[in-house]
Structures are given as C-alpha cells and as structure tokens.
C-alpha cells in the first residue's frame, strides 16, 4: 500500500503568540514549533496500515527549513521517506493543498492521511480540498478505520454521535483523536532519523485565494457583569448581549 501522510508544523500550545509589525502575521521570535498533535494520529495510522498491508509510508510537509524537524519526528516514528515542499510563506489553505495534490499526483498514493485540522489556523479545509483537487473521496474526523481490499469503512465523529461511511481507495482520511495511540519514537530511532535524507521540492507558482487583511490578539478584558434570573434581569442580559457585546 502506498501511504502518504501530510503533517504540519504549528506553534506549541503553551507559546504566547504576538502579532508581527506588519499587522498581518505572527511574530515567530521565540516561538517553539511542534508537530501538529492531530497529525500524530495520522502518522500512527499510516504505520499501522503498512504493518497490516505492507507498503511504504511517505511523510510530507509544506514549509521552510525549520519544518524539517517534524519530518525527523515522522522518520523516527517509522516513516520510510520524508519530503518537504519548500514554501515558507504558506499563503493559504488552497496553496498548501494544491502543492500537496501536485505531489500526490506524481506518486499516486492509495491513501492520504492527515490530522483533522492544524491547531494554528484551524481552517479544517485540507482533507476536503485535497479530495476535490484529486477527484477522490475524502472522509474527515475519522475515529475508526477499516480497509478490506479497496473498500474503506470509516467511523467519524458527528455532533451528538457517530457516522459510518463506506468508500473506495484511493481516498483522503483526516484523523481524529481516538483513532489510535501514537507510538513514542525510541532514542536509537531518533538518532537514526537525524541522518536520513529529506527530499526537497520546489512548488509551482500558485495564486493564493485568501488575503490576510489584519491580525489581532483577542481582547482578554471582561466586564464580569452578573445578573439574576428575574424577568427584568433576563431582559437586561439580552440588552447587554445586543448593545454591548454585539453578538446579535
């Protein structure tokens, strides 16, 4: 089985984020970057599929040179090959998906795995966009996966319950927490991963579909107003939501 796992480098969840002087991007000064947590489930599932069906696991990321660190993590976990599409700008979800789709078209994977979403932009668009660009099925937020021959059965989380879908290979699957328990790489494997080659690819020029106009840190100050449960209090609460919080 030819397995492609797409991974993303994101800021550590404990990192304090600041806006860069341009007002449109994140200031990366002092920021620690890590492998997107949801992508760990995707890597693990790829390794388990290889163990069950044989084949190869290719880990792929889009980013600058510092993104190679997460590819080293994937190699240490057991990936056979690592590829980076050199695009430090990563303009929007579409340009990333198009770059991945172009590479996928060159290797014809049976399955493309990725985390349900990245924890930085939280766009939740990658799996469906990849499926559309490649004209293959995509199933998101998968918490259980079975593949028999070319038939794919996937259980996915939906609001209030579970949904089971069937499709056929090739397919795009985005992994949800609970799909598996990712393995921890052993020290010898970590050391070996540092010496393994990483293929570098220059992407084709792609026009971004989204332009960032401005970026702001959410205000943390709160009025902390407390009201009771009388009719007058409820009316005041609705007024505050409408006139001060402006939520409707």
N, C-alpha and C positions, 0 to 999 in steps of 0.2 A: 504494500500500500504506500502510495506517495503522499506524504503528510506535510502540509505547510502550516506552521504556527506563526501567527503575526503577534508581535509583542511591542509594547510601548514604554518609553521612559517617562516617568512622572515625578513631580516633587514629592518628597517624603511627607506623609500626612501630618507630621509634627513640625514641619517647616513653616515659619512665619513668612507669608507672601507679601511682597511690596510691588507697587506699580513702577515701571521704569520711567525715566524722564520724558520719554516720548508720549506717555499717557495712553499707550495702546498695547503695551506688552508687559510681561512680568520681568521684574528685575532679578536676574539669576545670581546676583552676587551673594555668596554664602549659602546658596540653596543646595541641599543634599537631594540627589536624584536617585530613584529606585526603580525596580521593575514594577510595572503596574500590577497590583495584587490580584486582580481578576485574571490576568494573563498567566499566573502560576497554574491555575486550574486548566488552562488551555494547553500549556506545555505538558503537564502531567497526563492529560487525556491523550495527547499525541503519542507520548511514550508508551502508554498502556495499549493503544491501538497497534503500535509497532510490535509490541511483545506478543499480542494476540494474533495479528495477521501477517507479521513480518513486514519489511519495507524500510523506508528511511524517513527521518524527521528533519525538516529544514526549518530553522528559526530565522525569522525575517523581521527587521525593524526599519523604520524611516527616521532619519535624524542626523545629527552631527557626529563627530568623532567620539564624543563622550558617551554616546548611546551604545558604543561597543561593549560597555561594561555589562549591560543587561544581556547581550548576546553571549558573553562569557558565562553568565549565570545559567543560561539555557544549555550551553555546551556542558557545563559542569553537572547539570541535572541529567544529561544523557542525549541531547540532540546530536545528530550526525553531522550537521552542516550549519553554518551561520552566514547570513547575508545582510549587509546594510545598504540601503538606498540612501545615498548621501544627499540629504536635503535638510539642512539645519533650520531653515525658515518654517517648514511645515505650515504653509499658508492657511489651509482649512481642511476639513474632513474630506472634501472631494479630491483635492490634490493628493492627499495621502492614499485614499482608496484607489485612485487612478494609477498611481505609481505601483501599488501592490498588485492591482489587477494586471498591469502590463507584465510584471514579473511572473505572476501566476500563469499567464497565458503561455509563457515560454517553457514552463516545466509541467503543465497540465496535472496539477495535484488531484488526487481522489477526494481529499477533504481539506478544507481550510478552517483552522481553529483559531479563535481569538477570545479575549476576555469580553464579557458582556458590555463593558464600557471602560474608558480610561477615567481615572479619578480626578484628572485635572480639568479638562473641558466638559466631561460628562455629556458629550453630544449624542451618544447612543445611536450613531448612524452607520458605523463601519460595516457591520455584518450585512445589513440590507443593501447598502450601497455597493458593496463588493458583489453580492449576488446579482444585483441589477446590471452592473458593468460586465460581468462574466456570463450573464444569462443562465445562471444555475440557481437551484433552490437555496434559501437561507432560512435558518431557524435560530431565533435569539433566546437568551436567558435559559439555556438548557441545563437541567439539573440531573438528567439521566439519559444515557446514550447507548443504544444497541445497534450494531451493524451486522447484518447477515447477508453475505454475498454483496449485492449492490443496494440492498434495501436498508434504509435508515429509519429507526424508530427513536424519536426524541421526546422526552417529557420536559415540558417547560413550565416555569412559574408564571402564572397569570394572577390578576387581582382576585383574591378570595379562593384560590385553588390551584389546580394543576391542569395542564392540557397536553395530550399526547398526539403527536403529529407523525405522519409517515412520508418519506420522500425517497429519492434515489441518489446514488453517487453520480457525478461529483456534487459536493454540497459545501455550504458555508455554515459553520456552527459557532455561536458565541456562548462561552461557558459561564455558568452561574456558580456562586458559592454552593458547595454541597455536591457538585458533580463528582468530586474525588477529594482525596487528601494529598496535596502535593508533597513530593519527597524532598528531603533536605540533601543538598549535594555534600559528599564526603570530601575531606581535605585533600586526599590524593587526586580526586576528580577536579577539584578547584584549581589545583596546581597544574594539572594537565591542560585544562581549558585555557590557561593563560598563554600556552604555546600553540594552540590550534589556530589555523588560518581563518580569517573572516573575509569573505568575498565582498568587494565594494562595487557598487553600481551607480552610475550617474543617470538620474531620471531624465526623461524627455521634458521639454518645457510645457508646463500645464498652466492654464489660466485659472486662477482662483475664482470660486463662486461667491465667496464671502469676504467682505472688507471690514476689519475692526475699526470702528469709529472712535471708541473711547473705552477705557477700562478703569473701574473704580473699585476700591475696597468697600464692602458693605459697612454702613454705619452701625456701630455697636451700642450707641447710647439709646436707652429706652426710658419712656416716661413713667413706666411702672404704675399705671393707674389701676386701681382696684375698685370694682363696682359690686353692688349686691345683686339680689335676684328678684327685686320687685319689678313691676311693670315699668316704673319710671327709670329704674336702673338699666333695664334691658333697652329701653328707648335711648338712654344716654350712651350705652355701649354701641348701639348701631350708629348713632350720630358720630361718635368718635372714630369708628371704622371708616365712615364715609367722608367726614370732613378733615380729620387729622391724619389718619393712616392712609386714607385714599385707596383702599383696597377694592372699592366698587363705586 
